């Protein structure tokens, strides 16, 4: 199959292609579904993955490490002797995969299930223990910093610490809540003061209920569920965006939470044994509520006033099934944010307001600095309706916004692609063409094929004024292509965090059933999302891994934490191909060194950016310090100190920036004022823009550009 044809979708980490058809060269004889499944999947990788791997000892060792991490990343179930038994396969899994041999997998299931059974017994015993919360001791929460317990006694001791920590967290929360209530002048009439022993007893009840349900779910785990983990351990060695999907999981993928008519408007993905929020959909219920953020870890889910369900260790299917629900119903998520703080977020499920995901614009003024009439376009994603030729396309919408801005006298524009995870590649090419004459925009290369150059073929230029493109570490895929093209053409100043996300690959779903002749009794086999192409800039460099490094880098709260493609294991490497010829005569950025120098001076004197830098240091320290005291007094002191440090930065970008104005376009006011809901969302947007220090600095850079 020729994968060198143009691809219409630029893949962000949760966006996808549908449809592919392959045929194996030879029919398969083995009637075992598991053997057929592995053999078919590996054949697909060998024939069609952009970067097929050598199935050798290195592959074997990586698979061994990856699989162990996936099944017991926190090292709670397996002991050193289990690992020793499994380790004899460490350099022979390549042969096992080639032969579709499941001996290692079978042994791992036996050992894991035995470990879970032991852990349940240890947990039950630990919960009955009379813990002393005044004695010294610590508990390491980061599984990567732990080793597997040396023997069963060490495993039992670990579970003692796990339960003690769980009790300690709940006990501390109850103490703090009671202190807060006692300090009130008017207390809740239903409030009843408890002794510490009573609070501890209640904490035991809660821990027991949570862990009983958790172990009950694990005991119901089917072989197929464990097989999917093993197959995804194999797939993940090729790159982080290559995954196996069982038939039911593929259905759930297609129903993504942000794409449903009703839900919370968030995208999730598995992160080891945890579930991570990867994106908050603009305009959705979670976005409106405002607390849930990208990179938050979901620990528990509760339906309304029901008891929360601990979702640690659940697969993404189960977690999503708990979070989905009808419009108007309430879901409570217990989450741990990037600062390590645990909180409960209450969200009322609703229809996701898709209009909030569309391009929209404002006119900005910064009277304090004499900056007037700067256009601002926010593009949350590169959307396109491929089912309806008359449906909305983001390139057309941005063109309309530019025309409206020009009608209001705008001569310079800030295009905001922060948090834009990608989307339609066709629209990236068309949108880039709004700012330059005809010319190449991006190169797309499939394995064993020459690069395909995607070009803007329209020599018309809709906007020839000064241009700034804003990005951050969550600007991915299509956003990176546009930023890279504008940077290579020297058409715009790229402003943002240290680099963009760094996803420069394209995936397509491959139906494994279509790769096999016959075998109806073994189907359905599921599908594989496979990387089949790579993006390259017109200067020849890839956006993969490195992303796009902005011309002007601004401080960011997450600048000291590794995020984006580079945080993934087995991410594909950065590579380079030949550049193509490109040039444009519309407008070029002048005096980049001076623009950069002026910005650096302003940032160093800006109090908000100083606080952002300090907060970045704090976040890094919080993330690195994962060893918690099991002494109640010390634990309370640590938590209090963490909260007090965090409070110092709660007010970052909470105040309006003096003299900075954000106004709707004349063409939009009537439509906004005529819809109460739309007006409320618009008011919130305007309020946020007026407080945004990054937009403030972009306006100052624009001022320097237009001198």
N, C-alpha and C positions, 0 to 999 in steps of 0.2 A: 504494500500500500504506500502510495506516495504521500509522505507527511510534509512535503515542501510547499503545498499550496498555502495561500494566505490564511492566517488564523484570525477569526473575528473577535475573539475574546481574550483579553489580557488577564491572566489569572492572578487574583489576590489569593491569600491562603485559604479562603473558604468559598471561592468562586470556581465555576467548573464548566467543562464541555460535556455534552451528551452525545453519544452515538459514535460507534466505531465498529468495524466488522473485519475480522481476521479469520484465516483458516490455517490450521496446522498442515504441514506438508504430509504428515502421515497420520492415519487414524490411530487412536490409542486402544490397546487391547485390555488393559487392566480395568476391572469392573469396580474397584474400590473408589468411592467418591472422594475420599481424602487424598488418595494417591493421584487420582485424576485432577483434583483441584490444584495440588502443589505442582504437578508436572505442567499443567496448562498455564498456571501463573508464571512459572519460571520460563516457559517457552515465550510467553509474551514479553517478559523483560529482556530476554536474549535477543529477540527479533526487533523490538520496537522502542525500548527505552533509549533516551538520548545518550545515556552513558552506561552501557551494560557493564556489569562487574565481572571480574574473573572469579570463578567459584573455586577458591583456593583456601589455604590455611588462614590467611588474613581475614577472608570473608567469614570463615568458621569462628574465629576468635571474636570478631565483631558481633556476630549473631549471638554467640554465647553470652557476651556481656550485655547486649541490648535486651535479650529475652529475660535474663535474670533481673535486670532493672525493672522491666515492665511487670513481672509477676510479683516482685517483692522489693520494691524500691526503698521502702522504709525498714526493711530487714526485720520483720516482725514474725515471719512464719518459718523460714528456712534456718537451719543451724549449720555450723561449719562442716559437719559430717555430711549433710545433704549436699552442700556445695561441692565437697570432695568427690562424692559419687557422680555428680553431674559433670565435674571437671574433666573426667576421662573422655568426654565427647568434645572437649574444647577445640581440638584441631581436626576433628573428623566430621564436623557438621556439613562441610562442603560435600563430602561423599554422600552423607545422609540426604541432603537436599537433592543432589543429582539423582539419587536412587529412589527418591520419595519414601525414605525410610523414617518412621516416626518413633524409633526406639528412645531417643533422647526426650522427645516431647512426652511420650508415655511415662517415662520415669519421672519427669518433672511434675506431671499431674499427680502421680501417686505421692511423691514427697511433699508437694504443696498442700494437697488435701489432708495429709497426715499432720503437717505443720499447722494448718488452720484448726484442726481438731484439738491439737495440743494447746494452741493459743486460746481456744475457747475455754478449756479447762483452767489454764493459768489465769485468764481474765476473771473467771468466776471466783477462783480462790482469792485473787488480789482484791476483788471488790469487798470481800468479807474481812479483809485485813484491817487492823487497828493502826492506821497511819499516824505517824508523829510529824506534824507540820512545823515543828520547832527545830528539828535536826537539820544539819547541813546536807547538801546534795544537789545535783543538777541533772537536767534531762536534755539531751541533744535532739532537737526537732528535725534537723536536716538529715535525711536518710543517707545522703552522699557522704556525710562525715562519720557515719556509723560503720562498724564492721558487723558481719554476721555473728550472732552469739556463738561462743565456743562450744557450748553443749546445752543440754536441756535445762540444767540449773541456771545457766546464764540467760537462756531464753525466758525462763520463769521470772528471773530478776528484772529483765527488760519490761515484761508485762506488768510487774509491780510498779515500775516507774511510769509506764504509760497510763495506768489507771490512777496513780497518785497525781500525775499532772492533770488529767481530765477532771479529777475531783477538785484539785487546787484552783483551776480556772473557774469552775462553777461556784466554788465557795467564795472566791475573791469577788466575783461579779455580784453575788448576793450581799456580801458585806458592803460593797460600794453602793449598791442600790439602796440598802437600808440606811446607810449614813446620809445619802442624798435625801431620802424621804424624811428622816428625822430632822434634817436641817430646815425643812420647809415650815413656813408659818402656818399654812393650811395643809394638813396631811390628807391623803386619800382615806375616806371613811372606812374602806375595806382593808386598810393596812394593818398588819399585825406584826409587832416586833418579835423577832426570833433570837434565840441564843445561837452561838456559833455551832453547838452540837446539833441543834435543830436544822440549821442551814446545811450542815454537812450531811445529815440524814437525807434531806431533800435532794442534795447533790448526788448522793448514792443512787437514789431512785431514778434520777434523770440519766445518769451514766448507764445504769443497768438496762433501762428501756432502750437507749440508743444502741448499745452494743449487742443486746439480744436481737434486735431487728437486723443489725449489720451482719452478725454471724448467720442468722437465718437466711439472709439473702445469699451469702457466700456459699452456704450449704446447698442452695438450689442452683448454683452455677452449673451449666451444662458443659459437656465436653466441647460442643461447638463454640461456646463462648471462649473457652481457653484456646481452642484451635485458632480463632481469629486473632488472638494476641500473638500467637506464634507466627502466623502468616504475616501479620503486620510488622513483627520484628524483622522478618526477612525483607519485606517491601521497604521498610524504613532505612535499610542500609543503602538503598539506591539514592534516595534523597528524602527530605522531610515531607515532601508533597506527594509522594507515591504511596498509596495505601490500598489495602484490600477491603472491600465492602461486601459483607454477606447480603443476600437479597433484601432482608428487612432493613439493614443499615443503609443501603442505597436509597430505599424509599424515604427514610428519615432524613438523609442528606438532602434529597430533593425538596423536602418540606421545610428546609431551614427556618429557624424561628423567625428570622427577619422577613422571610418571604411569605409567611402565613398571614391570612387575613386577620387572625386574632392571636395575640401572644404578648410577650413582654418586650420584643424588639431587641434581642441580643444574639450575638453569635458566640457559640461555645466550641471548645475543642478539648480533647483529652490531653492531660499533661502528666504522664506517668499514672499514678493512682488518683490524681486529682482532676477536677474539671476547671478549666480556665476560661474566663470571658475574654474573647479576642476582639470584639467590636461592639459598641453600642450603636444601634441604628438610629440615625437622626430622625427625630419626630416620633419615635416609638415611646411606649409607656416607661421603659427604663430610662430613656433619655429625659423625659419630662420629670420623672421623680428626681433624677440628678445625682443620686448617691453611687449607684453601681458604675464601675469604671473598667476600662480595658485592663487586663492582667490581674483583676481580682480573682481569687480562687473561691469557688462555691463549696462550702463545707456541709451545709444542711439545707433542706427545703421543707417548708410547711405549707399546708393548704389552709388559708384563713387562720382560725384559732386552733387547728389541730396540732398535735405534737410534731415537732420537726423530725424529718428523716435524715439520718447521717448518710451522705452520698459519697463519702470517701471510699475509694476502691470500686465504685460502680463504673460500668462502661457508659459511654456517652448516650447510648440508647435509653438506659434507665433514667439517667439524670434529666434528659429532655422530656421523657414521659411524665416526670413529676412536675416539671416547670410549665409544660403546656396546659392550656385550659381555656375556658370560654370567656368571652368579653364580660367584664364586670366582676369577675371572681378575683379573689385576692391570693397572692402567693408571697410567702416570706422567705427570703434567702439569707442564710447566715454565711457571710463572706469574710475572707481575710484579704485585706488590701495589700498593696505593695510595701506599705510601712510595717506590715505585720500586725496591724490592728484588726480585731474581730468585731464585726457589727452585724446587726439584723437590718435588712433592707426590705421594706414592704412595698410591693408593686401591685397595682390593680391592672389586670390584663385588659387589653383594649385593641381596637383596630389600629394598626400601624399607619400613621399619617404619612403616606408616601410622598406627598408634596414637599415635605421637609427634606427629602433626599434629593430634590431637584436643584438645579442651578438657580441662584438668586443674587441680587446685587443691591448695593447701597452707594450713596455718595458720602465721602468722608471729608471732614474739614478739621484742621488742627489749628485753631485760632491763635493759640499760645505761641506757635512757631510760624505763623503766616502761611500754612499749607492749606490750599483751597481746592475744592472740586476734584478730588481724586476718586476714581471709580474703584469699587471693591466688588469682586465676584467670588462667591463661595460655591465650590463644587464638591459636595460630599462624596460622590462616586461617579465613575464613568458608566452611566446607565445607558441602556439601549433596549428597545422592544423588538426582538428579532422575529416575533410571531406576527407582528402587525407592521407592514411597511409604512403605515401612517402613524405609528406609535411614536412616543417621545424618544428623541435621541439627544444626548447631552451636547453634542457638537452644535446641533441646530439651536438648542436652548441657550447655550453660551453666546452664539452669534446674535440671537435676539436681545440678550442682556447687553451686549456691546452696543448694538444699535440704539437701545434705549438710553444707555449712558452717553453716547455721542449726542443724542437729541437733547440731553441736559447739559451739553457743553463740556463733557469730560475729555481731557487730553492725555491722561495717564491712568493706568489700571494696575491694581493689585489682584492677582489671581491666587486664591487661597486653596491649596490642595492638602492642607494639614489633615491627618487622619483619613485621607482618601485611600482606600485599599485597592483600588483598581477597577477593572471592568472591560468595557468595549475597546478593543484595539483599533477598530475602524474609526471610532470617534476620536481617539487620540490623534490619529493621522489627520483627520479632517479639522480637528480643533487647532492643532499646531499650524495648519495652513491658514488660519485666520490672521496670523501674525507675521507670516513670511510669504514670499512669492513661492512658486512651485519648487519642489525639491525633496530629497530623501528625508525621512523622519526617523525610521528605525530599521534595523536589519533583524530578520528572523531566520534562524538556522536550525534545520533538522539534522539528525545524525546522517552522515554519509552524503549529504547534499550541500550544494553551494548555498550561501546565504541568499535569502530573498529580501530585496530592498523594497520596503513599503514607502510610497511617495505621495506627497500632496501634488496633485496634477492640476490644481486650479491656481493660475498665476495672479488671481485677484487677492488683495490684502484688505481685510475688513478693518483692522486696527493697526495704525503705524506709529502710535505714540509710545511713550516710555512704559515699560512693563516690568513688574516684579512678580515672581512666583514664590509663594510661601509653602514650605514643606516641613515635615518633622519625621521622626523615626517610624511613624505609622503610615507614612505616605508610601504606598507599595505599587509595584507592577506598572499599570498604566500611568499612574502619577509620576513614576520615575522616568518613564519614557518621554513624557512631555517635558519634564524638567530638564532631562538630559539633552533633548533636542534644542530647547531654547538656550541652554548653556553652551552647547557646541556651536550654535550659530551666533553666539554672543548677542542674542536678541533680547535677553532679559537678565536681571540679577536674581539669582536663586538665593533665598534667605531661609534659614531654619536651623534645626539641631545638627549635631555632628555629622549625621548622614541619614539618608532615607532607609527604608526597611531592607532593601537588598534582595528582593525577589525578582530574578530575571529569567524565570522559566515558565513554560506553558504546559498545562496538563490536559489530558483527554480521558474520558471514561471509556474503558474497554470492557465489553460484555464477554465474559469468559465462555458463556454458552455458545457464542458465535465462532469461537475458535476450535470447537470440537464437532466432529462429524458424529451424528447419532447420539448414543448414550443418553437417551431420553430419561431412562430410569435414574440417572445420576444427577439430572438437572433439577432446579437451577443451581449454578455454581457460584453466582455472584458476579461482581465487577471489580475492576482495578482502575484506580485513578493513577495515570502514569505520566511522567514527564517525558514529552516527546520533542520539545523545541526549546531553544534558548534565545533570549533577546540580546541584541548588541546595539550599542550606540552607533551613530553614523561616523564617529571618530574611531570605531573599531573595538572599544572597550565594552565589557559586559556590565550590566547593572547588577548582575548576580553577586551576592555576598557583600560587596563594597557599597552598593547603592549609589546614590548621587551625593557627592559632598558639596554642600552649598558654597556659593561664592562668599557669603557672609554668614558666619556661624554665630548663633545666639545661645546664651545659657539655657539649659533645660533641666528640669528636676530629675530626669532619668539619665542624665548624661554620664553618670558614673556606673550605671548598671547595663550589662550587656543585653540588648534587646534586638529584635529583628532576626533576619535570617542567620546571622552569625551566632545566635544563641542555640541554634539547632545542632544536634549531632548529625553528622554525615551530610551536611549541606554541600551542594555542588560547588566546585571551586570557581574562582574568578578566572576567566580566560579572555583572550583577545583575538580578533580577526583583522583582516585588512580594512582600513577605513574606505569610505566612498567619497567621491567629490561632492562638496557642498559649499554654498555661499549664499548670502542674501544682502540686498542693498536697501532694505527698508529702513533699518535703524540699528546701530550697534551701541553697546554700552561703552561709555568713555570713562577713563580715569578710575578703573576698578580698584586699584591700590588705594586711591584717596577715599573712595567710598567705604572701603573696608576699614581704613585707618580712622576715619571720622566716626563710624559706627562703634568701633572698639572703644574709643574715648567716651562716647555717650553711655555705652553699656556699663563701663567701669564706674561711672558716676551715678548711675540710675539705681535708686534704693531697691526697687522691686527686683531688678536683675541680680543685685547683690544678695537679696533674700533667696532667690531661686538657686543661686550657686551654693549658698549655705544649706538649703534644703536638700540639694543633690548630695552633699556630703553626709547629711543626716540619714537620708534614705539608704545610701550605700552601707553605712554603719549598722543600721537596723537590719538590713538584709543579711549582712555578714555575721551578725551576732545571733546565733540560733540556739545557744545553750542557755536554758532557763533554770533558775533556781527552784528547788522543790521545798524551800523554806518559805512559809507563808509571809512572814515579815519582809524577807528579802524580795520575794516575788512582788508583793504590793509596792515596795519601794521602786523596783525596776519598772513596773507598769506605770506608776505615777510619773516617774522621770520621763518615760517615753511619751506619755500624753502631754506633759508640760512642754517638752521639746517640740512636739507636733503642733501644739497650739500656737507657737510662735509664728508658724507659717500658714495658719488657717486663713489669714486675711490677705494672702497673696492674690492680687487681681480682684479684690472685693470692692474696691472703691473706684468711682468714676475718675478718669484721667482728666485733670483740669484743662478745659479748652478743647477737648476732643469731641467732635460731633459725628453722629451717624444718622443719616436721613434716608428715607425711602425715596425712590424715583417717582417723579410726577405720574408716570404711566401706571404705577402700582398702587397708589394711595387709595383709589376708589374701591378696588377689589379687596384690599386689606380691611378698610373701614367697614365694608359691607358684611363681614363675617366675624362674629365675636370670637370664635375659637381661633381663627387665623390671626386676628388682631392680638390676642393674648400671646400667641407663639411669636409673632413678629416683635412685640414689645420686649419679650425675653431675649430675643436675638439681638436687638438694638442695644439692650442693656449690657449684654456680654461683650459686644464689640467695643463699646465705650470704655470698658475696663481692661481691654486686652493690650498688655504692654508690648506684645509682639507686633501687633498692628500699629501701635504707636511708633515703634522703631522703624517699621516698614515705611511709614509716612515720612519719617525723617530721612531715610535713605532716598525716598522719592524726591524729597526737597533738594537733596544734594545732586541728584541726577538731572534735575530740571534747571539747575543754576546756569 
